[in-house]
Amino acid sequence: MKSCGDCGLCCKLMGVTALEKPAGRWCRHFGKTTGCAIYENRPSDCRVFNCLWLLTEALDDAWKPTVSGFVLHSEKGGARLIVECDAARPHDWRREPYEPQLRRWAAAEGQEVLIFAGKRGFRLGPTDAVVRRA
């Protein structure tokens, strides 16, 4: 079974309303050598979130967020895949093996793949379409 280990990229990229933590900034409770200081008492926003690397055995260590530079999660029952890129590494998703695989997933019937670096992003497709986060 996978574990976060030294990874905490979601603690930077994801917003946490209960902590008034904006997306794209490190959580004040996360330390790179110590992990989450409030893990046992973390808010439900944090408790329910698991990146797809953790949940999906088919994604090997190359897809671990600290290696890839992005966090994968899904919405709409898995029909929408979201790639949350670290603003410090916004183009890492274009490296092998990521972009070819993301494009294959985007081409699958009923699947949508959105790439974001902050509020700006795009939907992968035959012609990529610019999207903005609300």
Backbone as a chain_set.jsonl record, in Angstrom:
{"seq": "MKSCGDCGLCCKLMGVTALEKPAGRWCRHFGKTTGCAIYENRPSDCRVFNCLWLLTEALDDAWKPTVSGFVLHSEKGGARLIVECDAARPHDWRREPYEPQLRRWAAAEGQEVLIFAGKRGFRLGPTDAVVRRA", "coords": {"N": [[0.843, -1.184, 0.0], [0.533, 2.211, -0.81], [1.988, 5.194, 0.576], [2.036, 8.603, 1.695], [4.567, 9.424, 2.578], [7.482, 11.213, 2.104], [6.179, 13.091, 0.636], [4.128, 15.925, 0.246], [2.828, 17.509, -1.432], [0.17, 18.101, -1.996], [-0.464, 19.591, 0.196], [0.48, 22.011, -0.45], [-0.597, 22.667, -2.984], [-3.415, 22.364, -2.917], [-6.364, 24.075, -1.87], [-7.609, 24.766, 1.418], [-10.406, 25.249, 2.947], [-11.314, 25.176, 5.657], [-9.015, 25.788, 7.039], [-8.456, 28.224, 6.127], [-6.612, 28.313, 4.082], [-5.102, 29.202, 1.172], [-5.086, 27.896, -2.189], [-2.05, 26.826, -3.697], [-0.176, 27.719, -1.896], [2.037, 26.83, 0.721], [0.812, 24.936, 3.423], [0.546, 26.113, 6.706], [0.84, 24.251, 8.664], [2.355, 22.208, 7.709], [5.465, 20.582, 7.492], [8.458, 20.039, 5.755], [10.229, 18.092, 6.675], [8.906, 17.051, 8.806], [6.242, 16.554, 8.22], [2.665, 16.692, 8.524], [1.657, 18.705, 11.132], [-0.731, 18.692, 12.441], [-1.976, 16.32, 11.93], [-3.513, 14.234, 13.223], [-5.692, 15.716, 14.046], [-6.614, 16.979, 11.811], [-8.58, 18.948, 9.464], [-11.768, 17.992, 7.937], [-11.683, 18.477, 5.174], [-9.057, 17.862, 4.521], [-8.914, 15.221, 5.438], [-10.591, 13.749, 3.724], [-9.413, 13.971, 1.258], [-7.505, 12.33, -1.155], [-4.826, 11.858, -3.239], [-4.715, 10.693, -6.639], [-2.495, 9.166, -7.17], [-1.964, 7.893, -4.745], [-4.273, 6.336, -4.517], [-4.372, 4.669, -6.737], [-3.123, 1.794, -7.886], [-2.061, 1.288, -10.403], [-0.622, 3.506, -11.103], [2.667, 4.195, -11.12], [5.757, 4.878, -9.258], [6.768, 7.048, -10.678], [4.674, 8.735, -10.989], [4.228, 9.826, -8.538], [3.509, 12.71, -6.682], [5.711, 14.377, -5.778], [7.665, 13.622, -7.522], [6.555, 13.863, -10.113], [5.634, 16.509, -10.146], [3.068, 17.397, -9.989], [-0.325, 17.086, -8.746], [-2.723, 14.626, -8.993], [-6.223, 14.412, -9.185], [-9.726, 13.544, -9.045], [-13.023, 14.3, -10.32], [-16.619, 14.278, -10.629], [-17.302, 11.536, -10.409], [-15.031, 10.294, -11.409], [-15.024, 10.915, -14.078], [-13.902, 13.294, -14.737], [-10.645, 14.24, -14.806], [-8.255, 15.913, -12.96], [-5.365, 17.789, -13.152], [-3.261, 19.161, -11.035], [-0.909, 21.455, -11.178], [2.288, 22.278, -9.849], [3.136, 25.586, -9.379], [5.781, 26.267, -9.479], [6.757, 24.412, -11.171], [5.34, 24.336, -13.724], [5.182, 23.112, -16.246], [5.895, 20.498, -16.098], [4.157, 18.364, -16.495], [4.248, 17.883, -19.163], [6.373, 16.265, -19.713], [7.773, 12.991, -20.479], [6.572, 10.198, -18.718], [4.154, 11.454, -18.831], [2.546, 13.445, -20.446], [1.838, 11.987, -22.904], [0.263, 9.886, -21.784], [-1.734, 11.299, -20.364], [-3.016, 12.508, -22.518], [-4.008, 10.265, -23.837], [-5.864, 9.403, -21.946], [-7.565, 11.635, -22.027], [-8.64, 11.35, -24.542], [-10.338, 9.246, -24.286], [-13.654, 7.973, -24.352], [-16.116, 9.911, -22.812], [-14.414, 10.976, -20.922], [-12.735, 13.637, -19.318], [-9.957, 15.792, -19.213], [-8.349, 18.077, -17.283], [-5.898, 20.547, -17.017], [-4.234, 22.422, -14.648], [-2.527, 25.318, -13.499], [-2.547, 27.069, -10.921], [-5.168, 29.403, -11.293], [-5.376, 29.353, -13.976], [-5.716, 27.353, -16.89], [-6.213, 24.492, -19.049], [-8.238, 22.421, -21.16], [-7.543, 19.238, -22.202], [-7.516, 18.029, -25.505], [-8.383, 17.32, -28.984], [-7.908, 19.845, -30.03], [-6.517, 21.811, -27.744], [-8.283, 23.512, -25.194], [-8.576, 26.644, -23.645], [-9.199, 27.182, -20.208], [-10.583, 28.608, -17.241], [-10.375, 28.608, -13.765], [-13.149, 28.869, -11.613]], "CA": [[0.0, 0.0, 0.0], [1.303, 3.445, -0.914], [1.793, 6.222, 1.591], [2.561, 9.913, 1.288], [5.997, 9.475, 2.855], [8.057, 12.564, 2.092], [5.381, 13.946, -0.238], [3.067, 16.73, 0.84], [2.533, 18.529, -2.446], [-1.227, 18.519, -1.864], [-0.484, 20.604, 1.261], [0.801, 23.276, -1.114], [-1.414, 22.965, -4.162], [-4.851, 22.355, -2.674], [-6.897, 25.008, -0.888], [-8.305, 24.138, 2.54], [-11.3, 26.273, 3.48], [-11.362, 25.134, 7.118], [-7.784, 26.381, 7.562], [-8.277, 29.489, 5.399], [-5.378, 28.133, 3.335], [-5.345, 29.304, -0.268], [-4.379, 26.98, -3.085], [-0.782, 27.324, -4.215], [0.72, 28.133, -0.797], [2.257, 25.772, 1.697], [0.029, 24.97, 4.656], [1.388, 26.491, 7.848], [0.982, 23.085, 9.531], [3.178, 21.196, 7.041], [6.916, 20.741, 7.481], [9.026, 19.081, 4.803], [10.872, 16.977, 7.375], [8.043, 16.555, 9.884], [4.893, 16.252, 7.742], [1.559, 17.494, 9.046], [1.7, 18.858, 12.582], [-2.086, 18.509, 12.991], [-2.515, 15.169, 11.208], [-4.563, 13.554, 13.99], [-6.831, 16.626, 14.202], [-6.758, 17.746, 10.557], [-9.988, 19.138, 9.089], [-12.341, 16.988, 7.033], [-11.186, 18.745, 3.811], [-7.808, 17.111, 4.389], [-9.168, 13.8, 5.699], [-11.246, 13.078, 2.606], [-8.641, 14.091, 0.024], [-6.403, 11.433, -1.483], [-4.459, 12.013, -4.643], [-4.9, 9.45, -7.389], [-1.301, 8.32, -7.053], [-2.169, 7.059, -3.561], [-5.421, 5.457, -4.674], [-4.332, 3.873, -7.961], [-1.928, 0.946, -7.975], [-1.521, 1.326, -11.763], [0.293, 4.648, -11.227], [3.907, 3.841, -10.432], [6.43, 5.95, -8.524], [6.986, 8.218, -11.545], [3.483, 9.587, -10.858], [4.172, 10.407, -7.195], [3.534, 14.161, -6.884], [7.029, 14.996, -5.627], [8.447, 13.259, -8.708], [5.903, 14.385, -11.324], [5.433, 17.96, -10.07], [1.634, 17.703, -9.98], [-1.222, 16.222, -7.988], [-3.887, 14.171, -9.76], [-7.446, 14.049, -8.465], [-10.836, 13.428, -9.995], [-14.365, 14.789, -9.992], [-17.69, 13.689, -11.439], [-17.208, 10.08, -10.396], [-13.884, 9.868, -12.195], [-15.139, 11.343, -15.479], [-13.05, 14.476, -14.906], [-9.337, 14.129, -14.186], [-7.662, 17.234, -12.785], [-3.931, 17.802, -12.929], [-2.915, 20.393, -10.315], [0.533, 21.629, -11.348], [3.02, 23.179, -8.975], [3.495, 26.788, -10.144], [7.229, 26.259, -9.634], [7.051, 23.404, -12.203], [4.054, 24.276, -14.43], [5.211, 22.362, -17.507], [6.39, 19.136, -15.882], [3.198, 17.379, -17.004], [4.558, 17.643, -20.578], [7.463, 15.293, -19.812], [7.456, 11.563, -20.512], [5.526, 9.537, -19.493], [2.897, 12.09, -18.444], [1.683, 14.01, -21.492], [1.182, 10.981, -23.769], [-0.766, 9.159, -21.04], [-2.839, 12.224, -20.113], [-3.745, 12.684, -23.775], [-4.775, 9.023, -24.081], [-7.036, 9.459, -21.073], [-8.452, 12.694, -22.523], [-9.278, 10.87, -25.771], [-11.294, 8.184, -23.959], [-15.061, 8.366, -24.352], [-16.676, 10.349, -21.541], [-13.362, 11.41, -19.993], [-12.256, 15.009, -19.47], [-8.707, 16.03, -18.497], [-8.068, 19.508, -17.117], [-4.564, 20.85, -16.491], [-4.243, 23.741, -14.013], [-1.436, 25.905, -12.722], [-3.311, 28.163, -10.324], [-6.512, 29.548, -11.862], [-5.336, 29.189, -15.424], [-5.52, 25.995, -17.334], [-6.837, 24.121, -20.31], [-8.826, 21.095, -21.326], [-6.856, 18.496, -23.255], [-8.374, 17.512, -26.557], [-7.77, 17.444, -30.313], [-7.358, 21.202, -29.924], [-6.629, 22.157, -26.327], [-9.124, 24.691, -24.969], [-8.242, 27.39, -22.434], [-10.235, 27.238, -19.188], [-10.218, 29.307, -16.018], [-11.053, 28.124, -12.571], [-14.104, 29.851, -11.109]], "C": [[0.884, 1.241, 0.0], [1.016, 4.349, 0.276], [2.443, 7.507, 1.108], [4.071, 9.991, 1.49], [6.486, 10.912, 2.901], [7.272, 13.532, 1.211], [4.322, 14.687, 0.576], [2.637, 17.788, -0.139], [1.075, 18.977, -2.402], [-1.357, 19.603, -0.79], [-0.051, 21.975, 0.746], [-0.253, 23.625, -2.147], [-2.901, 23.106, -3.891], [-5.24, 23.414, -1.645], [-7.633, 24.247, 0.203], [-9.118, 25.227, 3.238], [-11.269, 26.329, 5.001], [-10.134, 25.765, 7.766], [-7.517, 27.77, 6.969], [-6.951, 29.48, 4.638], [-5.67, 28.214, 1.851], [-4.567, 28.243, -1.049], [-3.08, 27.638, -3.538], [0.19, 27.834, -3.165], [0.848, 26.99, 0.187], [1.379, 25.992, 2.917], [0.977, 25.272, 5.81], [1.622, 25.311, 8.799], [1.881, 21.998, 8.932], [4.651, 21.56, 7.121], [7.517, 19.674, 6.59], [9.708, 17.897, 5.48], [9.974, 16.348, 8.433], [6.651, 16.148, 9.427], [3.871, 17.178, 8.372], [1.569, 17.509, 10.573], [0.333, 18.617, 13.228], [-2.759, 17.282, 12.391], [-3.663, 14.493, 11.95], [-5.826, 14.403, 14.123], [-7.076, 17.461, 12.95], [-8.231, 17.867, 10.191], [-10.459, 18.097, 8.067], [-11.912, 17.217, 5.586], [-9.938, 17.904, 3.541], [-8.04, 15.61, 4.535], [-9.732, 13.082, 4.472], [-10.434, 13.123, 1.314], [-7.554, 13.029, -0.034], [-6.082, 11.647, -2.954], [-4.587, 10.655, -5.337], [-3.665, 8.567, -7.37], [-1.45, 7.379, -5.853], [-3.226, 5.99, -3.796], [-5.292, 4.438, -5.797], [-3.034, 3.093, -8.072], [-1.275, 1.01, -9.362], [-0.573, 2.508, -11.984], [1.55, 4.346, -10.419], [4.562, 5.066, -9.794], [6.738, 7.175, -9.367], [5.843, 9.216, -11.41], [3.317, 10.159, -9.448], [4.331, 11.922, -7.337], [4.899, 14.827, -6.725], [7.945, 14.691, -6.805], [7.874, 13.945, -9.943], [5.784, 15.909, -11.329], [3.981, 18.367, -10.112], [0.883, 16.679, -9.145], [-2.405, 15.888, -8.888], [-5.051, 13.921, -8.807], [-8.585, 14.056, -9.463], [-12.11, 14.015, -9.411], [-15.342, 14.044, -10.879], [-17.539, 12.167, -11.558], [-16.074, 9.532, -11.239], [-13.93, 10.304, -13.646], [-14.305, 12.589, -15.771], [-11.772, 14.264, -14.104], [-8.731, 15.522, -14.126], [-6.195, 17.07, -12.425], [-3.595, 19.157, -12.321], [-1.4, 20.533, -10.347], [1.1, 22.584, -10.317], [3.448, 24.368, -9.83], [5.003, 26.889, -10.351], [7.673, 25.298, -10.743], [5.842, 23.249, -13.13], [4.03, 23.427, -15.694], [5.686, 20.915, -17.33], [5.45, 18.067, -16.417], [3.482, 17.03, -18.466], [5.677, 16.613, -20.776], [6.917, 13.88, -19.982], [7.427, 11.062, -19.079], [4.179, 10.252, -19.401], [2.029, 12.561, -19.607], [1.061, 12.944, -22.393], [0.054, 10.238, -23.048], [-1.973, 10.051, -20.759], [-3.673, 12.433, -21.368], [-4.537, 11.431, -24.142], [-6.023, 9.026, -23.208], [-8.043, 10.487, -21.566], [-9.221, 12.242, -23.763], [-10.323, 9.781, -25.502], [-12.709, 8.753, -23.896], [-15.522, 8.736, -22.947], [-15.666, 10.846, -20.519], [-12.927, 12.831, -20.335], [-10.978, 15.145, -18.644], [-8.439, 17.527, -18.498], [-6.708, 19.666, -16.461], [-4.622, 22.258, -15.908], [-2.901, 24.059, -13.386], [-2.06, 27.164, -12.138], [-4.699, 28.21, -10.937], [-6.543, 29.336, -13.362], [-5.087, 27.744, -15.804], [-6.119, 25.755, -18.695], [-7.321, 22.693, -20.257], [-8.076, 20.418, -22.469], [-7.863, 17.968, -24.249], [-7.675, 17.609, -27.892], [-7.177, 18.845, -30.516], [-7.592, 21.611, -28.471], [-7.393, 23.463, -26.177], [-8.752, 25.345, -23.629], [-9.453, 27.395, -21.502], [-9.676, 28.03, -18.006], [-11.013, 28.724, -14.875], [-11.958, 29.22, -12.051], [-13.62, 30.472, -9.824]], "O": [[1.872, 1.306, 0.732], [-0.046, 4.279, 0.895], [3.295, 7.491, 0.219], [4.777, 10.564, 0.66], [5.958, 11.731, 3.655], [7.674, 14.686, 1.061], [3.708, 14.124, 1.482], [2.139, 18.843, 0.253], [0.775, 20.122, -2.738], [-2.259, 20.438, -0.858], [-0.205, 22.981, 1.439], [-0.748, 24.752, -2.182], [-3.581, 23.883, -4.56], [-4.527, 23.624, -0.663], [-8.218, 23.196, -0.059], [-8.585, 26.019, 4.015], [-11.206, 27.415, 5.577], [-10.197, 26.224, 8.906], [-6.504, 28.405, 7.261], [-6.258, 30.494, 4.556], [-6.409, 27.384, 1.32], [-3.522, 27.766, -0.607], [-3.02, 28.851, -3.737], [1.265, 28.329, -3.503], [-0.115, 26.271, 0.452], [1.228, 27.12, 3.384], [2.084, 24.738, 5.87], [2.512, 25.372, 9.647], [2.139, 20.982, 9.577], [5.038, 22.697, 6.852], [7.119, 18.512, 6.668], [9.758, 16.807, 4.909], [10.244, 15.244, 8.905], [5.941, 15.465, 10.165], [4.183, 18.319, 8.713], [1.499, 16.464, 11.219], [0.252, 18.366, 14.43], [-3.987, 17.211, 12.348], [-4.695, 14.208, 11.343], [-6.917, 13.86, 14.294], [-7.679, 18.531, 13.024], [-9.04, 17.013, 10.552], [-9.655, 17.419, 7.428], [-11.787, 16.253, 4.831], [-9.789, 17.314, 2.471], [-7.421, 14.816, 3.826], [-9.384, 11.929, 4.214], [-10.735, 12.388, 0.373], [-6.786, 12.851, 0.911], [-6.971, 11.619, -3.805], [-4.568, 9.608, -4.69], [-3.769, 7.352, -7.536], [-1.1, 6.202, -5.939], [-3.087, 4.862, -3.323], [-6.019, 3.445, -5.816], [-1.973, 3.665, -8.323], [-0.066, 0.809, -9.483], [0.194, 2.512, -12.947], [1.506, 4.253, -9.192], [3.99, 6.156, -9.792], [6.952, 8.253, -8.813], [6.016, 10.404, -11.684], [2.367, 10.898, -9.191], [5.222, 12.37, -8.059], [5.214, 15.756, -7.469], [8.9, 15.426, -7.055], [8.614, 14.538, -10.728], [5.828, 16.533, -12.389], [3.674, 19.551, -10.254], [1.366, 15.58, -8.873], [-3.015, 16.781, -9.475], [-4.887, 13.299, -7.758], [-8.429, 14.519, -10.593], [-12.253, 14.197, -8.202], [-14.95, 13.281, -11.762], [-17.635, 11.595, -12.644], [-16.16, 8.408, -11.732], [-12.967, 10.085, -14.381], [-14.035, 12.899, -16.932], [-11.808, 14.126, -12.881], [-8.699, 16.231, -15.131], [-5.835, 16.318, -11.52], [-3.637, 20.179, -13.005], [-0.689, 19.823, -9.636], [0.468, 23.577, -9.957], [4.053, 24.187, -10.887], [5.454, 27.529, -11.3], [8.814, 25.355, -11.202], [5.358, 22.131, -13.308], [2.954, 23.059, -16.164], [5.858, 20.194, -18.313], [5.895, 16.972, -16.76], [3.017, 16.003, -18.959], [5.896, 16.145, -21.894], [5.757, 13.605, -19.673], [8.25, 11.513, -18.282], [3.166, 9.713, -19.847], [0.888, 12.119, -19.738], [-0.146, 12.99, -22.629], [-0.997, 9.988, -23.639], [-3.114, 9.609, -20.901], [-4.898, 12.524, -21.294], [-5.628, 11.534, -24.704], [-7.113, 8.691, -23.673], [-9.248, 10.239, -21.529], [-10.336, 12.706, -24.004], [-11.102, 9.436, -26.39], [-12.921, 9.877, -23.441], [-15.34, 7.965, -22.004], [-16.024, 11.109, -19.371], [-12.771, 13.177, -21.506], [-10.916, 14.672, -17.509], [-8.317, 18.16, -19.547], [-6.403, 19.002, -15.47], [-5.019, 23.194, -16.603], [-2.232, 23.193, -12.822], [-2.095, 28.207, -12.792], [-5.345, 27.173, -11.086], [-7.61, 29.16, -13.951], [-4.353, 27.016, -15.135], [-6.488, 26.69, -19.405], [-6.885, 21.882, -19.441], [-7.987, 20.961, -23.57], [-8.942, 17.51, -23.871], [-6.492, 17.944, -27.944], [-6.1, 19.005, -31.09], [-8.734, 21.74, -28.031], [-7.179, 24.408, -26.936], [-8.632, 24.664, -22.611], [-10.586, 27.587, -21.942], [-8.464, 28.107, -17.803], [-12.188, 28.389, -15.021], [-11.571, 30.388, -12.048], [-14.301, 31.325, -9.255]]}, "num_chains": 1, "name": "protein.A"}
